[in-house]
Amino acid sequence: MTSFLGNNRGLVDFNQKILAIAAASIAFNPIFWNTVARQEYHNKILTRLFNGNSRLGCYFLAVAIFSLGIFRDFLYERALRSQPTHPLLLTPASTYTAYALLACGNTLVLSSMWALGITGTYLGDYFGILMDKMVTGFPFNICSAPMYYGSTMSFLGTALLWGKPAGILLTAEVFVVYLLALRFEDPFTAGIYAKRERERSQKGKKSS
């Protein structure tokens, strides 16, 4: 009988270096975009890089985040290819569940991007590019962070579709790092919009 954590190939083969690389990429991405975005908010590093054009700075960050996401997904799939499969994950029920997760996950991600636009999706508020009002329609009427939850569902769907327990383990990491990211992002973003409302209120009092 093989051990889950042993040297033999059990449910997860931890001897595969690509597994560790994929896990590191999953952890790195939200750390990267939160660090760069906060530096932008406080020091305007990307805005200054683009000669004061905050929108170009935001587009640059969007390309960087999108590219890192594609590379992370590539590493995830490469990691799963070399991992053991499990019979319980190769049943028709598991396959149907996988397709449902992929469909729902991609719907949440794509619809949230459509609702927010490029600057809304890729941290434009840290660049001073604020939305007129909070988006409350679909998919934000389903959950507060549809892109994060949708991405997690897609990771899990891929793991089930390929029958890989390692994919479920990496999906758990995705879920945890996104929850941690939200603990940093949500209060900070709320503070940005609260500051705008205070400034609007002060301007209103001065003009009255």
C-alpha positions in Angstrom: 0.0 0.0 0.0 1.5 3.4 -1.0 1.7 6.2 1.4 0.1 9.6 0.8 3.3 11.4 1.7 5.8 8.6 1.0 8.4 8.3 -1.7 6.2 6.0 -3.8 3.5 7.4 -6.0 0.4 7.6 -3.9 -2.5 10.0 -4.2 0.0 12.9 -4.8 3.5 12.5 -6.0 5.4 15.1 -4.1 8.7 14.2 -5.8 7.6 16.0 -8.9 9.4 19.4 -8.9 6.8 20.8 -11.3 4.2 20.4 -8.5 6.2 22.7 -6.2 6.8 25.2 -9.0 3.0 25.3 -9.8 2.3 25.8 -6.1 4.8 28.6 -5.9 3.2 30.3 -8.9 -0.2 30.1 -7.4 1.0 31.8 -4.2 3.1 34.4 -6.1 0.5 35.9 -8.4 -1.8 37.6 -5.8 1.3 38.7 -3.8 2.6 40.3 -7.0 -0.4 42.2 -8.0 -1.3 43.4 -4.5 2.3 44.6 -3.9 2.6 46.4 -7.2 -0.9 47.9 -6.9 -0.2 49.3 -3.4 3.1 50.7 -4.6 1.2 52.4 -7.4 -1.4 53.8 -5.0 1.2 55.2 -2.6 4.1 56.0 -4.9 2.6 56.1 -8.5 5.4 53.9 -9.8 3.7 52.8 -13.0 2.0 56.1 -13.6 5.4 57.8 -13.5 6.8 55.1 -15.7 4.3 56.0 -18.4 4.9 59.8 -18.0 1.9 60.4 -15.8 -0.6 58.4 -17.8 -2.3 56.3 -15.1 -4.5 54.5 -17.6 -1.5 53.2 -19.6 0.0 52.1 -16.3 -3.1 50.2 -15.4 -3.1 48.5 -18.9 0.5 47.5 -18.4 -0.4 45.9 -15.0 -3.4 44.2 -16.6 -1.1 42.6 -19.3 1.3 41.5 -16.6 -1.4 40.0 -14.4 -3.0 38.3 -17.3 0.3 36.9 -18.6 1.2 35.6 -15.1 -2.2 34.0 -14.9 -1.7 32.2 -18.2 1.7 31.0 -17.1 0.3 29.8 -13.8 -2.4 27.8 -15.6 0.2 26.3 -17.9 2.3 25.2 -14.9 -0.8 23.8 -13.2 -1.7 21.7 -16.2 1.9 20.5 -16.6 2.0 19.5 -13.0 -1.2 17.5 -13.3 0.1 15.6 -16.3 2.8 13.9 -14.3 0.6 13.2 -11.2 -1.3 9.9 -10.4 -4.9 9.6 -11.2 -7.5 8.1 -8.9 -10.4 5.8 -9.9 -13.0 7.7 -7.9 -12.2 10.8 -9.9 -12.7 9.0 -13.2 -16.3 8.2 -12.9 -19.1 9.7 -15.0 -20.4 11.6 -12.0 -17.0 13.2 -11.5 -16.7 14.1 -15.2 -20.2 15.7 -15.2 -19.3 17.6 -12.1 -16.0 18.8 -13.7 -17.8 20.1 -16.8 -20.4 21.9 -14.6 -17.6 23.5 -12.5 -15.7 24.6 -15.6 -18.8 26.1 -17.2 -19.9 27.9 -14.0 -16.4 29.0 -13.2 -15.7 30.5 -16.6 -19.1 32.2 -16.6 -18.3 33.9 -13.3 -14.9 35.0 -14.5 -15.9 36.3 -17.9 -19.1 38.0 -16.8 -17.3 39.8 -14.0 -14.6 41.0 -16.4 -17.4 42.2 -18.7 -19.2 44.0 -15.9 -16.0 45.7 -14.6 -14.1 46.4 -17.8 -10.3 46.3 -18.0 -9.6 49.0 -15.4 -12.2 47.7 -13.0 -10.9 44.1 -13.3 -7.2 45.0 -13.1 -7.0 47.2 -10.0 -7.7 50.5 -11.8 -8.9 52.0 -8.5 -5.4 51.8 -7.2 -4.5 54.1 -10.1 -7.2 56.6 -9.3 -9.5 55.2 -12.0 -12.7 54.7 -10.0 -16.0 53.4 -11.1 -19.0 55.7 -10.8 -20.9 53.3 -8.6 -20.6 49.8 -7.3 -21.5 47.0 -9.7 -24.4 45.0 -8.1 -25.7 43.1 -11.1 -24.7 39.6 -12.3 -22.4 38.0 -11.3 -21.9 40.2 -8.2 -25.4 39.5 -7.1 -24.4 35.9 -6.7 -21.1 36.4 -4.8 -18.8 39.3 -3.8 -15.7 38.0 -5.6 -17.0 36.1 -8.7 -13.6 36.2 -10.4 -11.8 34.5 -7.5 -14.5 32.0 -6.9 -15.0 31.3 -10.6 -11.2 30.7 -11.0 -11.2 28.3 -8.1 -14.1 26.4 -9.6 -12.2 26.1 -12.9 -9.1 24.8 -11.1 -11.2 22.2 -9.3 -13.1 21.3 -12.5 -9.8 20.7 -14.3 -8.6 18.5 -11.5 -11.7 16.4 -11.6 -11.7 16.2 -15.3 -8.2 14.7 -15.3 -8.8 12.6 -12.2 -5.9 14.1 -10.3 -5.9 14.3 -6.5 -2.9 16.7 -6.8 -5.2 19.1 -8.7 -7.6 19.1 -5.7 -4.7 19.9 -3.4 -3.5 22.8 -5.6 -7.1 24.0 -5.9 -7.3 24.2 -2.1 -4.2 26.4 -2.2 -5.8 28.6 -4.8 -8.9 29.0 -2.6 -6.8 29.8 0.5 -4.5 32.4 -1.3 -7.6 34.1 -2.8 -9.3 34.3 0.6 -6.1 35.8 2.0 -5.9 38.3 -0.9 -9.5 39.4 -0.3 -8.7 40.1 3.4 -6.2 42.6 2.1 -7.9 43.9 -1.0 -11.5 44.4 0.2 -10.8 46.8 3.1 -8.2 48.7 1.1 -10.5 49.2 -1.9 -13.4 50.2 0.4 -11.1 52.8 1.9 -10.3 54.2 -1.6 -14.0 54.7 -2.4 -14.7 56.0 1.1 -12.0 58.6 0.6 -13.6 59.7 -2.7 -17.0 60.0 -1.0 -15.5 62.2 1.8 -13.9 64.4 -0.8 -17.1 64.7 -2.7 -18.9 65.6 0.5 -16.4 68.3 1.4 -16.7 69.8 -2.1 -20.5 69.8 -1.8 -20.3 71.7 1.5 -17.9 74.2 0.0 -20.1 74.9 -3.0 -23.3 75.2 -1.0 
